[in-house]
Each structure stands twice: as C-alpha cells, then as structure tokens.
C-alpha cells in the first residue's frame, strides 16, 4: 500500500473591523480537528511547524469602488499568544480595534474605512 500524505491548510484567524461600527469587530478563528470515538484532536497540535514563533499579518484595506490595498508583515508572537489590533488618525492616540490569538501563524485583518486617513498597528501582548 503506498504511503498516504495529508496536508492541511494553515487557516488563520480573520478579523474584520469597520469605521462605521468601531465597537463591533468580527473575529473568526477556524481550526481543523479530528474526531474519533476515542478522542478529539485540535490542529495545530503543538508549536512544531516552521514559523510558529511569528504571526504573519495580512492587512487588507477595502474601500468601495477602489482596488483592495494590501500589506503583509510579521510580528514576533508565539503560537497561542495574542495581539491587539489598533487604529489611529494621528500616530499618537491609538484606539483598540480587536484582539486576536495566534492559532496558526497567520492572521488576516480586513478593515472597511469611512473617514479620512487612518493608521494601523498590531501590538503583541
């Protein structure tokens, strides 16, 4: 019998924030799992994959009628660690947008703006 190789998608958390609803972030944290009659195993199991000590943040600025603007960066956050997503209009006063957990080494943050220029950052906790 030939060997079987199973590859899982690295589904990361997804956060959606909106200028229109600043106090209502939407956070999705999908995970894979295996269920048998003996146990339930959640994946990833442990921090053994390459890049487990960093969180790849995929920021997407979605403005109606324009092309999506994207930037990606890496934040030093261990698997299971948390980050706070923040916004600012002046780079001095930062406002809480959401909290996310590094479950898989990947986080996608979508933001739908209404107003003028805004700045964004991710702060490890």
C-alpha positions in Angstrom: 0.0 0.0 0.0 1.5 3.4 -0.9 2.1 6.0 1.8 -0.6 8.5 2.4 0.2 12.2 2.8 -2.4 14.6 4.2 -1.8 18.3 4.0 -3.8 20.8 6.0 -4.4 24.4 5.0 -3.0 26.8 7.5 -6.3 28.6 8.3 -5.5 31.6 10.3 -7.8 33.9 12.3 -9.7 36.5 10.3 -10.6 39.9 11.9 -13.0 42.4 10.3 -13.2 46.0 11.6 -15.3 48.8 10.4 -15.2 52.6 10.9 -19.0 52.6 10.9 -19.1 50.1 13.8 -15.9 50.8 15.8 -17.0 48.8 18.8 -18.1 45.7 16.9 -15.1 43.8 15.5 -15.8 40.4 14.0 -13.2 37.7 14.8 -13.2 34.3 13.2 -10.8 31.6 14.4 -11.3 28.5 12.3 -9.5 25.3 13.3 -9.2 21.8 11.9 -10.0 18.9 14.1 -10.1 15.1 14.0 -12.9 13.3 15.9 -12.9 9.7 16.6 -14.8 7.5 19.1 -11.7 7.8 21.4 -10.7 11.4 21.4 -10.9 14.8 19.8 -7.7 16.3 18.5 -7.5 20.0 17.5 -4.9 21.1 15.0 -2.3 22.6 15.0 -1.1 20.4 17.9 2.0 21.9 19.4 4.3 24.6 18.0 6.4 22.4 15.8 5.8 23.9 12.4 8.2 26.4 10.7 7.3 30.0 11.7 5.4 29.0 14.8 7.2 31.8 16.7 5.9 34.5 14.3 2.5 35.8 13.2 2.1 36.7 9.6 -0.4 39.6 9.4 -2.2 40.1 6.1 -3.8 43.5 6.3 -6.5 44.4 3.7 -8.0 47.8 3.4 -11.2 47.5 1.5 -12.7 50.7 0.1 -15.8 50.6 -2.0 -15.2 51.4 -5.7 -11.4 51.0 -5.4 -8.9 48.2 -5.6 -8.1 46.4 -2.3 -5.0 47.7 -0.7 -2.8 45.1 1.0 0.3 44.9 3.2 1.8 41.9 4.9 4.2 41.9 7.8 5.5 39.5 10.5 5.1 40.1 14.2 7.1 38.1 16.8 4.2 36.3 18.6 4.4 32.7 19.8 1.8 30.2 18.9 -1.1 30.7 21.3 0.0 34.3 22.0 -2.3 37.3 21.5 -2.1 40.6 19.7 -4.1 43.8 19.9 -5.1 45.5 16.7 -5.2 49.3 16.9 -6.0 52.3 14.7 -5.1 56.0 14.9 -5.7 59.2 13.0 -2.5 60.9 14.2 0.0 58.3 15.2 -0.1 59.5 18.8 -3.6 58.4 20.1 -4.2 54.7 19.4 -7.7 53.1 19.6 -8.5 49.4 20.3 -9.9 47.7 17.3 -9.8 44.0 18.2 -7.9 41.2 19.9 -6.7 38.1 18.1 -4.9 34.9 19.0 -2.0 33.3 17.0 -3.6 29.8 16.4 -1.8 29.0 13.1 0.9 31.6 12.4 -1.4 33.6 10.2 -3.9 36.4 10.7 -5.9 38.3 8.0 -7.2 41.7 9.1 -9.8 43.4 6.8 -10.8 47.0 7.5 -13.5 48.9 5.9 -12.9 52.7 6.3 -15.4 55.5 6.1 -13.3 58.6 7.0 -10.0 60.2 6.2 -6.5 58.8 6.6 -6.1 56.2 9.3 -3.0 54.3 10.6 -3.0 50.7 11.7 -0.8 48.6 14.0 -0.6 45.2 15.7 0.8 45.1 19.2 1.9 41.8 20.8 0.6 41.1 24.3 
